[in-house]
Structures are given as C-alpha cells and as structure tokens.
C-alpha cells in the first residue's frame, strides 16, 4: 500500500513543474467563473437568479422567434439523430425511444404551427410544455455546456475529489474517484456522468456494485435542468435553499439505498477480472490534490477547443432529450389530465404524505407517482400549488433520479447490466426515502 501511495507522490517531482503561472491562473480563474455562473445569484431587471438563467432570459426576450424555431430545429435533429447515427434499432429500447423522438418532433411542430386538436392547445398542455420546458431547455443545456467547460475541465473536480476520498468509501461504498463522477453528474448532466461511469467500469476501476451505485445514486439531473424546474415553479428566489437541499438529500438517500436490497445484493466483481482497485491516499492529501489539478489544467485543450467540445456534447445531449421529453411529457400530461392512472399510483405514497403532514398530501403523492415517467411532470402538476408543496416536489424530482424518458434508457444502454425491475424498485425506494426526509424539513422551514 505504502509503495503504491508513494509512487504517485514521487512522480510529483515531474508534475510540480506543471504548476506554472498559466496553469494556476487557469485553475483559479476558469473555476471561479464557472462557480459564479452556476451558483451565485445576482439581481438583474428586478429578478434575482443565477447568471446562466439571466442569459437565457435575455436571449428569449431579445429574439423569441429565433428561440421558437431553434427549438423546432433541435426537436427535428433529435428525431433524425438516431437514424443518422444508425442506433435506432440497436435494441428494443432504442427502437421505442426513437419512435417517441419522432412523435416529439411532430407534436412540437403541431404546437408551433397551430395545427391539431383543441386539447393540444389548452394552456396547461402543449403551450405550457413548449414555453416552460422545450424552449428554455433548448438554450439552457447548450449554453450551460459552454460554462461547464470552465467549471469541470481545469482541475476543480479532481482537486475536490482527492479530499472527498475518505468520505466516499465509508458513506457510499464507492472509491474516492467516484466523487468526481458524482459531482460531474450533478453539476454537468446525467448523460455525461453515465458515460464516465460506463468507461470507468469497462476499464476495471469500478466493480459492478460500485458502478450500479454511481449510476443510480449520483446520475441525477444537472444544475441547468434544476434551473428549469425552479423557474417553472417560480421558486428561483429560493434557489440556494432548493439547490443545497436537493444536493444533500440526494446523497443521503443514496447512502441509504446502497445498504438495502437490491443494491446491497450486487456483487463486487470487476468486468475485467481482477480490475484496478483505487490506491488510497493517506498522506500529503493537499499535495496530491494540487498535483492532480495542475495535471488537468495543463493537459486540457485550449479554451476555444474545450468550449467547442463541450458545446457539441451539450447540443448532442439536447438532441437526445428534447424530443423524448416533448413526447413522453405530453403523454404523461394526457394521462394525468384525462385518466386516473397516476391518481391510482399515487395511493402508494398517500400514507407517507398524510402521516408526515405534507401541506397537500394527495397532490404530493400524485406528483411522486408520476416522477417515474418524466422528471419534469411532477413540477407541471404543482405549478398552482402552495410554495411548500412546490419545494417538496422540486427536491423530489432531483432526488428520485430514475425516470423512463431519459435516465433509465441511458442506463440500459450502458454495459452496467441493471434490470428494469431493479431500476423501478430503486426508484420507489428513493421516492419514499426522499419524502420521509424532505416533508418534515419543508414543513419546518416554511413555517418559520
């Protein structure tokens, strides 16, 4: 162990030279810009929000026609992308979601051009989805990806990850390196996080159990999408409270689910056989963290190239999620409005919401049930609810993690073989645990 530990520190003699003034500048300057853009609320035109949200608002007000047709273009690209990449028939799941993407584009085009049945144009149906979700997300994700290049590419995650190493193993039963994976998912996007998780698993640096924990416990929606949720529910004035509550509860729930079935029953086996277990850093932690940060700052492509790479990833992600959200979101709204499906499923959670004295227990239970279909639908159900209910549902939408419109099919597309049955069970466990934690907390905070 000591020899394994001392080797990277010894190698530091070469990497100390990487701490050039330029690399130190990149680490601090770019990381601080990323932190400010994503986490520091500022006042603009009488509205307090983070800078990223202000940028999207300015573009939307400046050129609403551009935003409308850009959204339509993104929906179209998302519909044809599986056929361009020839991935549409890789599996039954790919086939089904490729069809949903086509339906999403068709529905979006009908809404924009005003063609279709009357129910589609009810303010709470198609127009609401288009104005509150499709248009903002079409801008938020690509623009957010640009600033993510500053936040996650110049050593900040690596620096923080080293210090998180003593936390990850005892609390989450995952290697210290998973801290970087977890934060990348939370700050960046679940798609990027899952790609990283799959690669690390295939390289033999995660066991199957560790990979399953990271995939189902950390791969939640990004900060940019949390902004969409907060905007929709008109709780941006409580942004920091919402963000940190969702962040903390998500990881508390993960710490619990790793200790119960089915995750607790998964085997610690490496896909590659013996694998490459993580070397534990027990001394010179700051020195190692600084070295890793400087290596990343030194080896990351120049800023224009890095921004372009992240922008392409952001656009690709937007293509993948937007038409699916449009189609499954609309389907979910139709089921919620015209059928009793989610009212019935909501009764699974009614005992919890009543027992914990949620402000609107039936509505909260229904929102909890509908979260399995699409992460945004719970928010759509409570737009006219009490602020406390909005807050509970907003946090639940983040902490539940698993939903069928995006994350579940993405997990199924990886080499981490988790069954659909287990994914549904884990979703149910996460929803129950989140409600148990967030309802009393919210009742207390909003009663102050």
HUCORVEN-V639089 format. One record per helix or strand of 3 or more residues. SS is the DSSP state (helix for helix, strand for strand). FROM is the first residue (numbers start at 1). TO is the last residue. If there is no record, write none. Layout:
ss=<SS/SS>
from=<FROM/FROM>
to=<TO/TO>
This chain:
ss=<helix/helix/helix/strand/strand/helix/helix/helix/helix/helix/helix/helix/helix/helix/helix/helix/helix/helix/helix/helix/helix/helix/helix/helix/helix>
from=<2/12/21/41/47/51/64/92/118/126/156/178/190/208/223/236/263/285/303/341/361/377/387/407/420>
to=<10/18/39/44/50/62/84/113/121/152/172/188/202/217/232/257/265/299/338/355/370/381/399/412/447>
